[in-house]
């Protein structure tokens, strides 16, 4: 692994777009840090990279449904990956039914918006120190149909999964 290559944290990189992104970046020579909320899924993602002759720079564990876990994850990153260059916020959910996080927020709003914002703020000093650096936020075309419901961001008055997702991406 090229220790001078950029170090990139890809959140939600245990499957889907996040895993494909991690693999693509590693193929291009980046040092990739895998993130997931379950150790067994992180191990499976690392196996997927190894199957292609790639390796990760490491991994971090964090559940975006729990903001204390996001803070602990940020500490893992600061302590374990002090030369981080890129934060790629990809992790997200789409919930058909309304659910509330341990922090009291509607789950889609927390996982797709509040948690990545918190992680970004926690890692911003590190990224500034390692400038030039980047923060990349994965969005969705769904944002075009979103509206910010300031009076009811958690969908308590009537939950619609797509509307909640679109709002979180907007």
Buried (B, 14 or more C-beta within 10 A) or exposed (E): EEEEBBBBBBBBBBEEBBBBBBBEBBEEEBBBBBBBBEEEBBBBBBEBBEEEEBEBBBBBBBBBBBBEBBBBBBEBBBEEBEBBBBBBBBBBBBBEEBBBBEBEBBBBBBBBBBBBBBBBEBBBEBBEEBEEBEBEEBBBEBEEBBEEBEEEBBBEEEBEBEBBBBBBBB
